[in-house]
Structure formats: structure tokens, C-alpha cells
């Protein structure tokens, strides 16, 4: 059964979310203290984390950074902080989605399902692909650069794999939203720009004569490679 980890210190909210997620067929783990959250995360090995920002012991931003150090588990931020700077902070930090309180539990379940669907949103070729020092392995769902694994969020990994399936081809933001985020995505296409920014940072040591993710001004993005 797919496990969802709820990291939320408000008992009423955590209880309601757990009830709705269980009704939707998920197994649910709950933790209310940021200091205990990483241990529970490593123990539960969840498919997705619902993460509150304001937590005792360790706040959500710190936890998000620690989760990203440990892998690419999807994270949806839950917070009363609705300012655009907070949302961008979460997305730039590697969150896969961001919801502000109060929210409708049914929507949270829908967002969870949407994020989990993005992993197999399209099919990849079976074989690994090499672009100089960059190795993309669709079967293992990982990326190696100079032999070292590159930690990526599921969304960023999906975007990189999609672009690398079509080297030297240009895609608009709208096309990338459709193919990677999915038709049910209702957020801003600014998410594409943020994901591209994170990919470029993660691949900053990829020699530019081997390849790069290019911006075609006013048009879109391209996975350019000399291979």
C-alpha cells in the first residue's frame, strides 16, 4: 500500500487529512514534531510527504532541505503562509506543490494523486542515455554526472528525462506543462522556469561543450547536446 507521511503539528488538521487519505486507499503515518520527522521519514519510506511549514523543533523549510538531501520523495507543503514569496521559497527549495490553509481535504487528496501520477506521466526509452559526462538512466530513475548521482525532485527528474528524450528540440512552457505536469495542473507556468533553474544548478558541472538546457527567448526551452 502507498504510504503518505503527514508532518503537521495541528492535531485536528492531521486527523482530518489522515481520514480522507485512508478513505482514498492510502496508508498514513503522522508526526507532529519536526525533530522526530526525519526519523519517521526514514522509517516509513513514504511515497509522498505532506509537510507543514510552522513546526516545533525544526521548521518545514529545514525539513524540506533534509528530505532533498536524502532523495527525491515528492513533497507538498501545507501552510497558512500564502504570500507569493513563501510559495516561491517552497518551490525553489524542491517542493512539488504548495497549498495554503484553510484547504478542502478532497483537494489535498486530489493534489496527492496528481503529484504521484506525474512520475509515470510519459514513457521513456529502455536504454540509458549518455551525453558526455551526463548519464540519464530511466529504469533506475536516476541521473549521474561525472559518476556521481545528481539529487533531483521527481518533477525536475521528469522534466529532464522528457527533454532528453527529444534532444535539440524546442518546447514551449505550455507543452512542458502538458507533457510533464499533466493536463490537470492548475498552477502557473512559472513552475517550468523554476524547475529549469533548479536543473541548471544541479547540472552546473556538466561541460557546456557536451550539452546544456537552453532558453530560446520568447519561445521555450531546449535540451541541447553535441552528442
N, C-alpha and C positions, 0 to 999 in steps of 0.2 A: 504494500500500500504506500502511496506517495505521502511523505511526511512534510508538514508545514510547521515551522518554528515561529511562534509568536513571542516577540520580545516587547512587552508592554507592561508598565507599572500600574495602570489603572485597571483594577480587577474587573469592573463592570464591562469595560470595552473588551478586555481579553476574553472574558467568559462568553460574550455575545459572538465575537469573531470565531471562537473555537466551536461554538454550537453550529454556526452556519457552515463552517468549513467541514465539520464532521458530517453534516447533512448532505454536503456535496460529494462525500466519498473520500475525504482526506483523513489521514491520521494526523493528530495535532499534538505538539509539545508546547508548553508555555513556561516562560521565565519572566520574572518581574524586575530583577536587579541586573544592572549592566555588568557588575563584577562576576556574576555567575553565568552570564550569557555565552561567553566563548566556550566554557567547559561543556555546557549543554549543546552548543552548536557542534562541537567536535564529536560528542557522544551520539547525538541524534542523526547526524549526516543528512540534514533536511534537503528536500528538493527546492525549497524556497523559504526565505525569511521575511516575515512582516516585522519591521523594525521601527519602534518609536524613537523620536529624537531626544526628548527630555526624560532621562532615566537616572535613577540613583546609582552611584558608584562609577559608572562610565557612560558617557552620553552616546547617542546614536551615531554621531559623526565619527567618534573614535572606534566604535564597534564596526562601522562600515569599513573603515580603513583596515582593521584587523581581519575582517572576513575576506576582504580582497587580497590580503597577503596570503591567505590560506587557500584561495582558489576562486572559482567563477560562479559560485552559487548565486542564483538570482535573489535580489533584494528589492522589496517595495518599502519605501519609507512612509511612515504614518505619523503625522504631526499636526499640531494646532497652528504651527508657524506657516502661514500661507503666503508670505512675501515672496516675490519672484527671486530675490537673492538667495533665499533659503532653498527654493526648488532647484535653482541652478547649482547651488552648492552640493545638493544631493546627487544630481545627475552627473556633475563633473567628478564627483567622488566615486562614481561607479554604480549608483543605484539604477535599477532597471525601470522603476516607476516611482511616483510620488503622489500621495493622497493626503489631503488636508482634512482635519476634523472640523465639524462633525461629518461623517460619511454614512452612506447607506450600506449595511453589511452585504447585501446582494451585489453591490457594485464591487466591493472588495473581492468577493469570490470570483466575479467576472474578470477582474484585473489579474487575479492569480492565474486563472485558466488561460488568459491571453498571453501572459508572460511565459508560462510553461509551454504554450503552443509554439512560441517563436523559435525554440530550439530546432524542431524539425520542419520549419516553415518552408523549406525547399530541399531538394535532394542535391547531393554533391557527387562528383566522380569518386569511384572507389579508391583510386590511387592517390598517394601523397603527391604534392606538387612542390617543386623546388624553384626558387627564384634567387639564385646566388646563395647568399648566406641565410636566406629565409626558407624554412620548411613548413608547409601547412599540411597537417595530417587530418583529413576529415573523419576517418574512422575512430581515431583516438581523441578527436575533438580538442586538438592542441596545436600550438604554434611554437616552433623553435627558431631562435635567431642566434647564429654563431654557436649552435649546440645547446644553448640554454633555453629553458621553457619561458615563454612570454605570458605572464598572467593577464588574462583578459576577462571582462564580464561576458556572460552569454550573449548579450546583444552585440557587443563590439566584435566578439568572435564570429557571430553570424554574419555581420556586415563585411568583415574581412574575407570570410570564406565565399560569400556571394560575389564580391568584387573580383576576387582572384579566380573565380570560375570563368570570368569574362575579361581577361587581361587586355588592356589598351582600349576598352570600350567605355564610352561615357554614359553615365546615368544621372538623371535629374534627381532632386530631392524627392519629388513625388513618386518616381519609380522605385527608389530605395525604400521609402515608407511602405509601398505596396508589397514589395518582394520580401523585405526583412522584418519590418514591424507588423505587417499584416493589415488587411482591409478594415479590421475592427479598431485600429488605432485611432484615437481621437485627439491626441496631443498635437503640439506644434511641430512643424518640420525642422525647427531649431534643434530638435533632438538629433537629427542627422549630423549637423555641424559639430555638436558636442561629441558625438561618437567618433567622427573623423579626427577631431582634435586629440582625443584620448589615444586613438590608434597611432597617430603620428608620434606622440610622445613615447608610446610603448615600443615603436619601431625606429626610434631616433638613431640607433646604431646600425641600421640597415644601409649599406653603402648606396648612395644615390645613383651610381652608375649601374647598379643591379636593378633598381626599381624604386618607386615611391607612389604615394597616393597623391594625385594631382588635383588641384582645383581648376576647373575650366570656368573662368569668371563669367558670371551671369548664366551659366548653363548647368553645371553639376560637378560630379567627381569621376575620377578615372583611376583604376589600378594600372599604372604604367610600369612596364617591365621591359628590359632589353633582352630577356631570355627568349 
